[in-house]
Amino acid sequence: MSASDRLVLGFDTSAAHCAAALVSGDRVLATRVEAMRTGQAERLMPLLEEVLAEAGAGWHDLAALGIGTGPGNFTGTRIAVAAGRGLALGLGIPAEGVTVPEAYAEDRDVIVCLPGPRDMVHLSHAGEIVTTEGTIPPGWSAPLTGPAAEALGATTGRVVVAAPDLATAIARIAARRAAPGRPRPAPYYLRPADAAPPADAPPAILP
């Protein structure tokens, strides 16, 4: 198998879904998206095994992993990242972190629209991310794409283009850049976690 045809498994749990795809070069061998608000931690590994089985592949056939790193649900993002790191270590293959805006843009000049809390929208363009109530920053003239694009396009009159399958895009991007020595996948957060470390003083350590 040539480097361009290596098997890459991509997956994402950063929103209310479990999504996975297996690619080899330009071919999508299997893909699966299941909507769920909770339960991604229990469902992810069986889903990945089902995607591999559908393509007649096994874990040790994989050359690399693509991991969706957010932004998105705090816990969901950590589920995919933790699973990806563990699998990469156990299989001895690289795991490449891919942000959700990167995946939805997939090298196109587009504005990626992601749903945010309290009816806000996260907009990403050329690596810059802003959070808005529905306005588009001046100078951002590209078409809209992503899961929140239809609603924003309807209110602004902007052109909306189809978004790629998220897990497939993650796998394709990982196939191009995953390599030994690359940084490990890490969650991408737009704001710090709400949880704070304990305020109590640490216990004294006796000699």
N, C-alpha and C positions, 0 to 999 in steps of 0.2 A: 504493500500500500504506500503510495507516495505521500509526502507531507501535506499536499493539498487535499488529499482524500481521507485524512485521519478522522477517526470518529470522535466527535465532541458532543458532550451532553450538557445542555444548558437548562437552568431551572430558576424559578423565582417564587417567593412567597411574601412579597412586600406589600401586597394589597389583599383583598378578600378573595383569594384564589390560591390554588396550587397549580403551577404551570411548568411544563417540561417539554423539551424537544431534543431529538437526536439528529445530528447532521453529519454528512460526509461530503466535503467539498461544497458544491452547489446543491446537492440533493438533501431534501428533508426526508429522513427515513421514518420518523414517527414524531407525533406531537400530541399533547394532551393538556387541556385546561379544565379544571374543575372549580366552580365557584364555591367558596366557603368563607364564612366570617371567622370561624374558629376551627381548630382541629388540624391545622397544617402540620404541626409537629408529628402527629400520629400518622398522617396520610402521606407525607412527602416520600419517605423511603419506599413504601409499596408502590406508589405512583411511578417512581423512577425505575423500579424493577419491571413494571408493566410496559413502560416505554421501551426499555431495552429488549424485553421479550418480543414485543411486537415487531422489532426489526431483526430478530434472530441474533442478538448480540448479548454479551455478558460484560460484567464489570471490568474484567481484565482486557477486553478489547478496546477500552477507551484510551485515547491519547491525551485528553485534556478535559477540563470542566469549565463551564461558564456559569458564574453565580450572579444573580441579580442582587445589587447592594443597596437599593433604595434610590431616592427617598420614598418613604411609605410608612406603613404601620411599624411601630418600634419593635414589637415582639416578633412580628412576621419576618421582618428583615433579618433579625438575628437568627431565626430558624434556618433560613437558607445559607447564611454565611457560616454558621457553625457546622451544618451538614457538609458544606463544600470543603471546608478546611479539614474536617475529619476524613472524608473520602479521599481527598488529595494525598493526605499523609498515609493512609492505609494502602492506597493503590500505587503510590510513588509516581504520581503524575501532577503536572501543574494545574492550578485553579486560578482562573482570571476573573477578577471582579469587574462587573459591567453595571454602570448606573442605569436606572430606568430611563432618564432622558436620552442617554446615549443610544439605548436600544430602540426607543421609539423614533429617534431621528435617523438612525442607521445611515450615517454619512450624508444625509440630505440637508439642504438649507431650509429648515422648517422650524416653526415654533412649537415646542412640545407642551401640551396642556395637561396637567395632572390635577385631579381633585384634591383639595386641601380641606382642613377643618373649618367648620362654621361657614360653609358656602364660599370659602376662598378658593383661588385657583393658583397653582404653582406654574409659572411659565419659564421655559428654558430655551435659550437661543445662543448658539455659538459658545457654549460653556458657561454662560451667565444665567443665574436663576433668580427670579423675583417672585414674590407672593402678592397677589392682587385680588380685588373684589370683582374683577371682570374687565379692567382696562388693560390696554396693551401699551407698553412703553413706546415713546416716540422713536422712530427709526427702525422699529422691528417690523419689517415689511414682508416677511416670508409667510407662506401658507401655514395654517394651523394643523396640528395632528395630535394624536394621543387621546386617552379616554375622556377628557373633558373638552375636546375640541368642538364637538357638535353644538353643545349649549353655548359656548363662547362665540362660535361662528354665527349662530342665529341672532345673537344680541349685537354683534359688531359688524355683521355683513362681510366678514373676512372669508376667504377661500379655505375650505377644509379638505385635506387629502387623507387617504386611508393610512392607518397606522399598521406597521408590520405585526405579525404574531410576536408577542413579547419574548417568549422563551426561545423561539427560533432565532430572533435577532441577537439575543444574548449569546447563543451558541455560535452563531456566525462570527460575531465580533471576537469571541474568545478563540475561535479557530485561527483567526488572523494574528493574534498577538500573544496568546498564552505561550510561555516558555519558562524553562527553569531559571530561577533567580529573580523572577518578577515579584513585585510586592504581593503579599497574601491578600485575599479579599477582606474588606473591612466595611462595616455598615456606614452608609452615607446619610447623615442626619442634617436636616435644615435648621434644627434648634437643639439645644441640650436636652437631655432626658429630664423628666419631671422629678424623678427620684433623686434624693440627696443622701450622701453618706451620713451615718450616725453622728450626732453632735457630741456624744459622750466621749470622755477621754479614754484612750486605750488602756488596758490593764497593765500594771507594772510587771516587768519580767524579772523574777528573782534569780540571783546567781545560783 
